[in-house]
Amino acid sequence: MRNSPSDIPFDLRDTSALKAIGILAIVLHNLFHQLPSAVFENEFSFDPRNFQHFLATVVQPSRTVQAMFSFLGHFGVQLFIFLSAYGLAFKYWTTPSWSAFVWGRIKKIYPTFLLALALMLLLKTVQDGPRVFVYLRGQGDELLLTALGVHNLVPGLGLPPVGPWWFLPFIVQFYCIWPGLAAFSRRFNLAGLAVLAAASLALAYAFQWSLGEKWGINLLTTPLGHMPELCLGIACARFGFRVGPGAALGAAVVFVLGNMYAWLWLLTFISALVLLLYAYQLVAGVLRGRRLLEAVAMISMPLFFINGFMRGPFFIAARSGLWYVELAVGVGFVLVCAGVAYLLTRVERWLVTPRRTRDSATATS
């Protein structure tokens, strides 16, 4: 049975705000974590020295912002994972046709991805000329595997040619398992989700390191590696679960310890999500409904797909290492990416929306 409006922890204004916060964190992380003065994160691998470096750097006023986004910004992905499950749990709680559901999701995300891919190749052609064909010969197979949604399952490849695009195979695979995950959730309810999250964590602990060493496969790029965040999204959407102060306090302890000790590291992702959701609840009255955040949320998908290959000139601009230059470059990077993402949205709308609909909209405007 669908929850009543009073049971919904996050409405459309909340999810838009969370989406905007998540994408801004991701974009700035993707820039700052590759600058010469970067604090490295524990996203796909673990090193306790990264957390020590973060603690030593974040207290320096001139490096606080860079350190925060460099070390913590990638947790914006956890918000997107949560929101993906949260949204599907409302809209597609029952899916009579697996193929129709998956194809519907493909049609929603792939026009944006293909336009971003075309833009990347255009920029490479302008920059490198005929050498773009050398790039395609070397990376074309990986780009194809990324587009097919299986790059993260092929041994030895690591991240795609455009690093942030690892999320495309992740989300495609999540869509493929969603009908089964929803059926499981309907059958076993909240207790079943808790067991599933725990079981997925156990499997991740059992195989994350061995698969990485032997096959070069990282479970943290697959739905299995982030099943707890997916389960939390379903629990909040369908079973009235709320993140309270006790859960937030426990998550804070786990997050700190998980960045210090490898045996707790895989719990940092769900604990970070719990902290983000609780923190948002505290300031939701200020953020929800803000037009700027809603505008950012509207372009979050193209913004995600383009920011990875637009970083090059900004790395050059920030190479001096001066803190105020890095901050200015960060602001400029967000603004430029947002502008390009908006233009990409307009192009996609023109190409994908049927001409009859466009003509009707033009006539009534």
PENORVEN-V187081 format. One record per backbone hydrogen bond with DSSP energy under -1.0 kcal/mol. NH is the residue of the N-H (numbers start at 1). CO is the residue of the C=O. Records with the same first field share a line. If there is no record, write none. Layout:
BEGIN
NH = CO, CO
END
This chain:
BEGIN
7 = 4
15 = 11
16 = 12
17 = 13
18 = 14
19 = 15
20 = 16
21 = 17
22 = 18
23 = 19
24 = 20
25 = 21
26 = 22
27 = 23
28 = 24
29 = 25
30 = 26
31 = 27
32 = 28
33 = 29
34 = 31
35 = 32
38 = 35
50 = 47
52 = 48
53 = 49
54 = 50
55 = 51
56 = 52
57 = 53
58 = 54
60 = 57
63 = 60
67 = 63
68 = 64
69 = 65
70 = 66
71 = 67
72 = 68
73 = 69
75 = 72
76 = 73
77 = 74
79 = 75
80 = 76
81 = 77
82 = 78
83 = 79
84 = 80
85 = 81
86 = 82
87 = 83
88 = 84
89 = 85
91 = 87
92 = 88
101 = 97
102 = 98
103 = 99
104 = 100
105 = 101
106 = 102
107 = 103
109 = 105
110 = 106
113 = 109
114 = 110
115 = 111
116 = 112
117 = 113
118 = 114
119 = 115
120 = 116
121 = 117
122 = 118
123 = 119
124 = 120
125 = 121
126 = 122
127 = 123
128 = 124
129 = 125
131 = 128
132 = 129
133 = 130
135 = 131
136 = 132
137 = 133
138 = 134
139 = 135
140 = 136
143 = 139
144 = 140
145 = 141
146 = 142
147 = 143
148 = 144
149 = 146
150 = 145
151 = 145
153 = 150
154 = 151
156 = 215
157 = 154
165 = 162
166 = 163
167 = 164
168 = 165
170 = 166
171 = 167
172 = 168
173 = 169
174 = 170
175 = 171
176 = 172
177 = 173
178 = 174
181 = 177
182 = 178
183 = 179
184 = 180
185 = 181
186 = 182
187 = 183
188 = 184
189 = 185
192 = 188
193 = 189
194 = 190
195 = 191
196 = 192
197 = 193
198 = 194
199 = 195
200 = 196
201 = 197
202 = 198
203 = 199
204 = 200
205 = 201
206 = 202
207 = 203
208 = 204
211 = 207
212 = 208
213 = 209
214 = 210
215 = 211
216 = 211
217 = 211
221 = 218
222 = 219
225 = 219
227 = 224
230 = 226
231 = 227
232 = 228
233 = 229
234 = 230
235 = 231
236 = 232
237 = 233
238 = 234
239 = 235
241 = 235
248 = 244
249 = 245
250 = 246
251 = 247
252 = 248
253 = 249
254 = 250
255 = 251
256 = 252
257 = 253
258 = 254
259 = 255
260 = 257
261 = 257
264 = 261
265 = 262
267 = 264
268 = 265
271 = 267
272 = 268
273 = 269
274 = 270
275 = 271
276 = 272
277 = 273
278 = 274
279 = 275
280 = 276
281 = 277
282 = 278
283 = 279
286 = 283
287 = 283
288 = 284
290 = 287
294 = 290
295 = 291
296 = 292
297 = 293
298 = 294
300 = 297
303 = 299
304 = 300
305 = 301
306 = 302
307 = 303
315 = 311
316 = 312
317 = 313
318 = 314
319 = 316
321 = 318
326 = 322
327 = 323
328 = 324
329 = 325
330 = 326
331 = 327
332 = 328
333 = 329
334 = 330
335 = 331
336 = 332
337 = 333
338 = 334
339 = 335
340 = 336
341 = 337
342 = 338
343 = 339
344 = 340
345 = 341
346 = 342
347 = 343
348 = 344
349 = 345
350 = 346
351 = 347
352 = 348
353 = 349
358 = 354
359 = 355
360 = 356
361 = 357
362 = 358
363 = 359
364 = 360
END
